[in-house]
Amino acid sequence: MSSKENNKSALLPPLESSNVVVWVAVSILLITVLFLTAAPFADLLLGPSEFALPGAAHGILATVGMIVGTATVYLGWRLFIGEKRTFGDLRILAAVSSVLAAVTIVTGNWIYIAYRGPGGPREYFKSVIPEVHEIFFEFKEFIALFTLPIAVATTYVLWSYRETLLADTRLRTGVGIMIATAWAALMITFVLGASITKLMSV
Amino acid sequence: MTKETKKPNGSAVAAMMSAAFSVLVLALVHTGTFASSSFKDWVLSIGKLWVPGAEGIGPYSGKETFMLVAWFGSWIVLHLSIRKKNVNVTLWANVFMILVALATLLVWTPILDLLFP
């Protein structure tokens, strides 16, 4: 076998379209099973805070959104470089990402009441480590909103233009930029949100 | 020989630019509330008009409202204006990145502290 063939066989083939959706679904299923069996479920959902349920929902939705968003970026990258010829899976994941962004923002609004309430994390952070609220939380709460319009715009273009995108390199690049931007906003939000929750939850 | 028809890219650019415009409006309204307490109260009053629990989340409710209005409003206007046209996607993709970058800077508190010491 020539060295060229060796190099070729060493490269992993790209995942097939339908496999990515299956991979995402299995990942979400495994994480849900892990969560239900390992997390202090009763404490989490039936704990002392009246915001425990929306708080848990917000965290789960954000985690699922991060998984789906990351898979969307992978497929978006393949579309961007012109490697992807069909992308029904990308359309589905983009639509799911948009819905998840909307629902996560709504549950985020709900628990924000607890965050700002008397004795809540905002009061605590402002008195102990004001930078956590004034810089990181404030940034997180706005950058989170960026994900929704950008994800919806991406979904609209993917569903509206479908396979004609393959012939339009510039528009494909525009879609790639939007997917990357939405994913960056999502990751910043997720990392900051998870970190702040570790310091003090609602 | 049949003539190949290609869907104009205007509606895609309209969707992209309305998203960028909405986040910029969000950032500008946030900047305004940072600079003026009376504007902040007014923004809160807008949020209270329809956002459930607006009193609890404060002016954030009004900022979300402005973002949504700017998003849908600009999307409708742009879509109707350019949906049948072919526009320079490269140019507007660059404008998209600049607007989003500007919006990102304006929601970063240290920048606002510099602007409004």
HADDOCK unambig.tbl for C-alpha pairs under 7 A between the chains (distance, minus, plus):
assign (segid A and resid 112 and name CA) (segid B and resid 57 and name CA) 5.97 0.50 0.50
assign (segid A and resid 113 and name CA) (segid B and resid 56 and name CA) 4.71 0.50 0.50
assign (segid A and resid 113 and name CA) (segid B and resid 57 and name CA) 5.16 0.50 0.50
assign (segid A and resid 116 and name CA) (segid B and resid 57 and name CA) 6.79 0.50 0.50
assign (segid A and resid 134 and name CA) (segid B and resid 109 and name CA) 6.63 0.50 0.50
assign (segid A and resid 135 and name CA) (segid B and resid 108 and name CA) 6.65 0.50 0.50
assign (segid A and resid 135 and name CA) (segid B and resid 109 and name CA) 5.36 0.50 0.50
assign (segid A and resid 139 and name CA) (segid B and resid 107 and name CA) 5.73 0.50 0.50
assign (segid A and resid 139 and name CA) (segid B and resid 108 and name CA) 5.54 0.50 0.50
assign (segid A and resid 142 and name CA) (segid B and resid 107 and name CA) 6.61 0.50 0.50
assign (segid A and resid 146 and name CA) (segid B and resid 23 and name CA) 5.93 0.50 0.50
assign (segid A and resid 149 and name CA) (segid B and resid 19 and name CA) 4.85 0.50 0.50
assign (segid A and resid 150 and name CA) (segid B and resid 19 and name CA) 5.36 0.50 0.50
assign (segid A and resid 153 and name CA) (segid B and resid 15 and name CA) 5.02 0.50 0.50
assign (segid A and resid 153 and name CA) (segid B and resid 16 and name CA) 5.67 0.50 0.50
assign (segid A and resid 153 and name CA) (segid B and resid 19 and name CA) 6.58 0.50 0.50
assign (segid A and resid 157 and name CA) (segid B and resid 12 and name CA) 5.43 0.50 0.50
assign (segid A and resid 170 and name CA) (segid B and resid 89 and name CA) 6.18 0.50 0.50
assign (segid A and resid 170 and name CA) (segid B and resid 90 and name CA) 6.28 0.50 0.50
assign (segid A and resid 171 and name CA) (segid B and resid 89 and name CA) 6.27 0.50 0.50
assign (segid A and resid 174 and name CA) (segid B and resid 93 and name CA) 5.66 0.50 0.50
